[in-house]
Amino acid sequence: MDMIISALLGEAITRSISFVVSKSSKQKVPDVEDSLKRFLLRAQVIIDEATGREITNQAMLQQLGMLGDAMHQGNYILDTYRYQSHDLEDGKDSVVSHSLSLCKINFLRGVSSSNRKTEILEQLQYALDNLNSMVIDVKELVGFLTSYPRMYRQPYSMHLLLSNCMFGRQMEAHLVISFLLNTQPRGFEELEVLPIVGPYEVGKSTLVSHVCKDERVRDHFSEILLLSGHDFTNYDLATHSRGCEVEHQNHLLNSNKDRRLLFVVELAGDLNEDAWNKWCSSYKQHVPKGSKIIVTSRSDKIIKFGTAPPLHLKYLSREAYWYFFKTLTFGSMNAEMHPRFAHVSMEIARMLSVCFIRANFMASLLRNNFDIHFWCKVLTFLRWVIQKNVSKYGGHPFDLINQKRPVHLWRMAAPSDELVLHSRFQRSSSEEVPKISIQDVFYGNVKPHGKFEFLSWKSRIPPYYSYVTSCEIRQQKTAATKRKRSTK
């Protein structure tokens, strides 16, 4: 009872303050900025506390997700306002000025100087009002958080947590776990299949791997079998083996007397309906009751094979992505203490197309080379490569990679070397990976010849995939060489 009264009283006080603030006709940008900072800090405390707890209530997770969205949006708008002034300050530095002139912030683009302050105030006030209402809505939720057990001990610095855990998928993980742990009544004969659909490198395998490592899931199933498309069509359910080694297979044994099985089928594209029907027929005959299937694919066509509502994974919002990238890039440092670096990193984040792999690699590169001139060189290089591909090959290089098309890039260490990326693929933690890293190729002095492979990123979270790229370096012909040949 005391908790309810305290929550209601706190809400009334907060609403009163919000009312006074909203009615004030003399609000100034610094005042709104300070208020937004305080609410962002309050929201961060709630999110951090909730992230480390084993929350099972779906409504609470939805509220936390909405609060997280409001927090990321407010943080993005505040950082955009905070660092946009450094366009002028950095004009004194030729390297910095040249780099930033290539990518002015879109936040206030097209706004005249006379209306700029009004535009800033409106944007900050909108973010403040949105975050304020969300914090009020979760007051009761905060009181219930302590009733949920902790999943792990949270590290002292958030960048350690984000670099070693799944970011932004708490709600989705809960939905998958609920599907897996839900038991049907006796006599239920229908297959239980959950389709998970999402674009390239959105995190489907990462989500499933985290779910499968949950202790509740491991206690519920005798074995968890991870099958690729080829493994799936050749897997013999009658003998419970293929007769040969299965590369992606995890046996998580426990004392489950029912011998329930969980099959995770990872598909790159569509699923052949005849092969599916044949496999399901064998599944009903040889697989114990209570077993379940998860199918992941980039294609929406697998949805028709599901018996549970499909789970659609989408890329992060640009605001959430910026929060993730900034936290990884600056590590234990405070970005506010390094506004010029933060301004450049914000522009770099905008060019990475909301990709986790690129965020991890680029954050590591920048963090290990904490020099404003180097950061600006990277920014200039990225912008030049993007412009070159759009004008010459008709598309953004990252879009071409997702479409499995060859991508033409260049090495920052040697711009005369054209680097052609042919394909990128993933390898399991048990497979060997190239010793050459992406940093060696693009920004280092290593210069392999002909076709070779390099390591793009090695994930530190399940399923611990290594992402390898096959490519070749082509020496560009200089204009002087062409003139010499033409003279001959």
QUIQUIKA-V605754 format. One record per helix or strand of 2 or more residues. SS is the DSSP state (alpha for helix, beta for strand). FROM is the first residue (numbers start at 0). TO is the last residue. If there is no record, write none. Layout:
ss=SS from=FROM to=TO
ss=SS from=FROM to=TO
This chain:
ss=alpha from=1 to=22
ss=alpha from=28 to=50
ss=alpha from=57 to=83
ss=alpha from=85 to=91
ss=alpha from=93 to=100
ss=alpha from=112 to=136
ss=alpha from=138 to=144
ss=alpha from=157 to=161
ss=alpha from=169 to=180
ss=beta from=192 to=197
ss=alpha from=203 to=211
ss=alpha from=214 to=219
ss=beta from=222 to=227
ss=alpha from=228 to=233
ss=beta from=260 to=265
ss=alpha from=272 to=285
ss=beta from=291 to=296
ss=alpha from=299 to=304
ss=beta from=310 to=312
ss=alpha from=317 to=329
ss=alpha from=334 to=336
ss=alpha from=338 to=349
ss=alpha from=355 to=367
ss=alpha from=371 to=392
ss=alpha from=396 to=401
ss=beta from=406 to=409
ss=beta from=416 to=426
ss=alpha from=437 to=441
ss=beta from=449 to=457
ss=beta from=465 to=474
ss=alpha from=478 to=486
